[in-house]
Amino acid sequence: MKLPQICASIVYFILFFSCGNDDSTFIASPSLSKPNIVLIIADDMGLDATPGYSIGSVKPNMPTLQNMMNSGIRFNNLWSNPVCTPTRGSILTGKYGFRTNVLKANDILSTSELSLHQYLDNNNSGYNHAVIGKWHLSNDANHPTNMGVNYYAGLLNGGVQSYTNWNLTENGLTSSSTEYTTTKFTNLAIDWIDQQSQPWFYG
């Protein structure tokens, strides 16, 4: 798969929502010329823990995601890699892991690869973009920026040993954080989205 294909896949096949000012409204809008795009990647989450599917009996309460699923587009025949790093590498480059040498957790994605974010910029898409959360493609604090991400904040490695004592990397700078990880990521995402005045792609 090439980068234009993965770009189309993200826009049309993974998650395509136009997000208005009303946080409770998520409408699938492939007809809009430049809708805002949210891409959510959930590690280690099966259908048994996902609302909207009959598999499993105990489901978490996720009203915002449920609203997005109910009013957006859901694709039930989507495959990913069995571990996180190759999945992220494939989404970022549009290439299978054997083409980028990102085949297992902790493999490093070469900065010589063209990323989705660079593709958007190179083609004057008009989109601002950000990645907030787990990177897991290199331990270099500048790697997200070197891959063309306009704003990055999150974890460079695969996880945290403590949700209340962890290292936050933000645009190349790493500092210690004691704020609960999920809360921090949520607030950073909300703050970044609130600051946007042009179409945005957030993943």
Secondary structure, 3 states (H helix, E strand, C coil): CCHHHHHHHHHHHHCCCEECCCCCCEECCCCCCCCCEECCCCCCCCHHHCCCCCCCCCCCCCHHHHHHHHHCCCCCCCCCCCCHHHHHHHHHHCCCHHHHCCCCCCCCCCCCCCCHHHHHHHCCCCCEEEEEEECCCCCCCCHHHHCCCCEEEEECCCCCCCCCCEEEEECCEEEEECCCHHHHHHHHHHHHHHCCCCCEEEC
